[in-house]
Protein backbone atom coordinates (compact mmCIF):
# COMPACT_ATOMS: atom_id res chain seq x y z
CA UNK A 1 0.00 0.00 0.00
CA UNK A 2 1.44 3.30 -1.08
CA UNK A 3 0.96 6.72 0.42
CA UNK A 4 -2.73 7.41 0.97
CA UNK A 5 -3.67 11.01 0.18
CA UNK A 6 -5.55 13.16 2.64
CA UNK A 7 -9.31 12.81 2.02
CA UNK A 8 -11.19 15.68 0.36
CA UNK A 9 -12.79 18.17 2.72
CA UNK A 10 -15.88 16.72 4.39
CA UNK A 11 -14.83 13.12 3.76
CA UNK A 12 -12.81 10.33 5.38
CA UNK A 13 -10.62 7.51 4.07
CA UNK A 14 -11.43 3.82 4.33
CA UNK A 15 -8.28 1.69 3.98
CA UNK A 16 -8.58 -1.90 2.72
CA UNK A 17 -6.15 -4.58 3.88
CA UNK A 18 -5.59 -8.22 2.84
CA UNK A 19 -8.72 -9.80 1.30
CA UNK A 20 -10.63 -6.49 1.50
CA UNK A 21 -8.00 -5.01 -0.82
CA UNK A 22 -8.31 -7.97 -3.17
CA UNK A 23 -12.13 -7.83 -3.14
CA UNK A 24 -12.32 -4.10 -3.92
CA UNK A 25 -9.19 -3.95 -6.11
CA UNK A 26 -8.44 -0.73 -4.22
CA UNK A 27 -6.16 0.41 -1.43
CA UNK A 28 -8.76 2.88 -0.16
CA UNK A 29 -12.05 4.69 -0.74
CA UNK A 30 -13.36 8.01 0.49
CA UNK A 31 -16.82 8.48 2.02
CA UNK A 32 -18.73 11.57 3.15
CA UNK A 33 -18.61 12.48 6.84
CA UNK A 34 -19.98 12.45 9.43
CA UNK A 35 -21.13 8.83 9.37
CA UNK A 36 -22.28 6.77 12.37
CA UNK A 37 -20.23 3.58 12.60
CA UNK A 38 -23.43 1.54 12.38
CA UNK A 39 -23.96 2.81 8.81
CA UNK A 40 -20.41 2.13 7.56
CA UNK A 41 -20.98 -1.40 6.27
CA UNK A 42 -24.15 -0.35 4.41
CA UNK A 43 -22.24 2.44 2.66
CA UNK A 44 -19.42 0.07 1.71
CA UNK A 45 -21.95 -2.47 0.41
CA UNK A 46 -23.37 0.24 -1.88
CA UNK A 47 -19.89 0.78 -3.37
CA UNK A 48 -18.85 -2.90 -3.47
CA UNK A 49 -21.77 -5.30 -3.79
CA UNK A 50 -21.22 -8.49 -1.77
CA UNK A 51 -18.54 -7.07 0.54
CA UNK A 52 -20.74 -7.31 3.65
CA UNK A 53 -21.11 -11.08 3.50
CA UNK A 54 -17.72 -11.96 2.04
CA UNK A 55 -15.43 -9.57 3.94
CA UNK A 56 -17.07 -7.30 6.51
CA UNK A 57 -18.90 -10.02 8.45
CA UNK A 58 -15.58 -11.24 9.89
CA UNK A 59 -13.31 -8.20 9.85
CA UNK A 60 -11.95 -5.85 12.47
CA UNK A 61 -12.41 -2.10 12.09
CA UNK A 62 -10.27 0.75 13.38
CA UNK A 63 -10.99 4.46 13.43
CA UNK A 64 -7.82 6.52 13.76
CA UNK A 65 -5.92 3.38 14.86
CA UNK A 66 -8.43 2.55 17.64
CA UNK A 67 -10.40 -0.68 17.33
CA UNK A 68 -14.17 -0.12 17.32
CA UNK A 69 -17.17 -2.40 17.50
CA UNK A 70 -19.49 -2.18 14.52
CA UNK A 71 -23.09 -3.01 15.44
CA UNK A 72 -24.40 -6.13 13.65
CA UNK A 73 -27.71 -6.46 11.98
CA UNK A 74 -29.61 -4.39 9.53
CA UNK A 75 -32.00 -2.82 12.02
CA UNK A 76 -32.77 0.85 11.65
CA UNK A 77 -31.47 1.53 15.14
CA UNK A 78 -28.04 0.01 14.41
CA UNK A 79 -26.47 3.45 14.46
CA UNK A 80 -27.83 4.10 17.96
CA UNK A 81 -26.08 1.01 19.35
CA UNK A 82 -22.74 2.80 19.26
CA UNK A 83 -21.77 6.38 19.90
CA UNK A 84 -18.84 6.22 17.45
CA UNK A 85 -19.21 8.69 14.60
CA UNK A 86 -16.67 8.88 11.80
CA UNK A 87 -15.69 12.50 11.16
CA UNK A 88 -14.11 14.32 8.24
CA UNK A 89 -10.40 13.59 8.01
CA UNK A 90 -10.65 10.33 9.99
CA UNK A 91 -8.96 7.14 8.84
CA UNK A 92 -10.94 3.90 8.97
CA UNK A 93 -9.22 0.56 8.36
CA UNK A 94 -10.94 -2.66 7.31
CA UNK A 95 -8.81 -5.53 8.59
CA UNK A 96 -9.96 -9.04 7.57
CA UNK A 97 -8.68 -12.08 9.42
CA UNK A 98 -5.30 -13.22 8.18
CA UNK A 99 -3.82 -16.68 8.34
CA UNK A 100 -0.23 -17.76 8.44
CA UNK A 101 1.12 -20.89 7.01
C-alpha positions as CSV (number, residue, x, y, z in Angstrom):
1,X,0.0,0.0,0.0
2,X,1.4,3.3,-1.1
3,X,1.0,6.7,0.4
4,X,-2.7,7.4,1.0
5,X,-3.7,11.0,0.2
6,X,-5.6,13.2,2.6
7,X,-9.3,12.8,2.0
8,X,-11.2,15.7,0.4
9,X,-12.8,18.2,2.7
10,X,-15.9,16.7,4.4
11,X,-14.8,13.1,3.8
12,X,-12.8,10.3,5.4
13,X,-10.6,7.5,4.1
14,X,-11.4,3.8,4.3
15,X,-8.3,1.7,4.0
16,X,-8.6,-1.9,2.7
17,X,-6.1,-4.6,3.9
18,X,-5.6,-8.2,2.8
19,X,-8.7,-9.8,1.3
20,X,-10.6,-6.5,1.5
21,X,-8.0,-5.0,-0.8
22,X,-8.3,-8.0,-3.2
23,X,-12.1,-7.8,-3.1
24,X,-12.3,-4.1,-3.9
25,X,-9.2,-3.9,-6.1
26,X,-8.4,-0.7,-4.2
27,X,-6.2,0.4,-1.4
28,X,-8.8,2.9,-0.2
29,X,-12.0,4.7,-0.7
30,X,-13.4,8.0,0.5
31,X,-16.8,8.5,2.0
32,X,-18.7,11.6,3.2
33,X,-18.6,12.5,6.8
34,X,-20.0,12.4,9.4
35,X,-21.1,8.8,9.4
36,X,-22.3,6.8,12.4
37,X,-20.2,3.6,12.6
38,X,-23.4,1.5,12.4
39,X,-24.0,2.8,8.8
40,X,-20.4,2.1,7.6
41,X,-21.0,-1.4,6.3
42,X,-24.2,-0.3,4.4
43,X,-22.2,2.4,2.7
44,X,-19.4,0.1,1.7
45,X,-22.0,-2.5,0.4
46,X,-23.4,0.2,-1.9
47,X,-19.9,0.8,-3.4
48,X,-18.8,-2.9,-3.5
49,X,-21.8,-5.3,-3.8
50,X,-21.2,-8.5,-1.8
51,X,-18.5,-7.1,0.5
52,X,-20.7,-7.3,3.6
53,X,-21.1,-11.1,3.5
54,X,-17.7,-12.0,2.0
55,X,-15.4,-9.6,3.9
56,X,-17.1,-7.3,6.5
57,X,-18.9,-10.0,8.4
58,X,-15.6,-11.2,9.9
59,X,-13.3,-8.2,9.8
60,X,-11.9,-5.8,12.5
61,X,-12.4,-2.1,12.1
62,X,-10.3,0.8,13.4
63,X,-11.0,4.5,13.4
64,X,-7.8,6.5,13.8
65,X,-5.9,3.4,14.9
66,X,-8.4,2.6,17.6
67,X,-10.4,-0.7,17.3
68,X,-14.2,-0.1,17.3
69,X,-17.2,-2.4,17.5
70,X,-19.5,-2.2,14.5
71,X,-23.1,-3.0,15.4
72,X,-24.4,-6.1,13.7
73,X,-27.7,-6.5,12.0
74,X,-29.6,-4.4,9.5
75,X,-32.0,-2.8,12.0
76,X,-32.8,0.9,11.6
77,X,-31.5,1.5,15.1
78,X,-28.0,0.0,14.4
79,X,-26.5,3.4,14.5
80,X,-27.8,4.1,18.0
81,X,-26.1,1.0,19.3
82,X,-22.7,2.8,19.3
83,X,-21.8,6.4,19.9
84,X,-18.8,6.2,17.5
85,X,-19.2,8.7,14.6
86,X,-16.7,8.9,11.8
87,X,-15.7,12.5,11.2
88,X,-14.1,14.3,8.2
89,X,-10.4,13.6,8.0
90,X,-10.7,10.3,10.0
91,X,-9.0,7.1,8.8
92,X,-10.9,3.9,9.0
93,X,-9.2,0.6,8.4
94,X,-10.9,-2.7,7.3
95,X,-8.8,-5.5,8.6
96,X,-10.0,-9.0,7.6
97,X,-8.7,-12.1,9.4
98,X,-5.3,-13.2,8.2
99,X,-3.8,-16.7,8.3
100,X,-0.2,-17.8,8.4
101,X,1.1,-20.9,7.0
